[in-house]
Amino acid sequence: MRRVLAELLDLVVPPVCAGCGAETVTLCGDCLGALAVPVRMTSPRYGVLPVVGAGEYSGVLRSCLLAYKEHDRRDLVGVLGLLLARAVLAVLEHPPGAGRGATGPAGAAVLVPVPATRRAVRRRGADHVAVLGAAAAAVLRAEGLDVRCRSLLEVGAHRDQVGFGSRARRRNVRGTHRVAGPGRRAREVIGRTPVIVLDDICTTGATTAESVRALAASRIPAHGVAVVGIAPGGPRNGPGDGI
Ligand SMILES: [Zn+2]
């Protein structure tokens, strides 16, 4: 009942556009248009797998992610989940880790979000990457793909990455992720389905590289990494370079 009431309130009091601040629905047409760019791929500083993102972490995309993460704009889950689904689809169509072992059925994948610290979950009220992963998986299932999101990883004690330089980020995160519970159980959940590690933003690649390492330590090879936004500045393929 409370949810129905909230939805009605949304209709009566429209929020502001998370991209430009215009008073409108979740996103105005101009800002939605700014998000409709080709997916891009980067080879981040850390990690062996290339990272596919739905766009550059700047402008409207950055505003939307910040509004979602820091200002609890859950109405953005739909559009951000759709963007993440596009990146996942690009990984499935051009698997950067092809030949790494698993040979699941075409169009099947298990999405594994990078784990959130307990502190981040407390502060934000949810594991925001896992929420986006579930939304992306739902989009892809609606398209007929066998895609599930499974939070197989957990994090030990380490600080949030915000405000750290790239080397400090790497030191800060290395060795902190692990498969939750017995590795055998996680392997049973996955079977031979390709695994794609998810994050919201790729800056140096340190966080996703750590998740890939933790999965590999439990003999679960990751096939690719998909994110919503790739931070500008690193080496990357341009929008015209395929994925
Ligand atoms: Zn706008």
Residues whose N, C-alpha, C, O or C-beta is under 5 A from the ligand:
A	BS01	ZN	C17 G19 C20 G21 A22 C28 C31
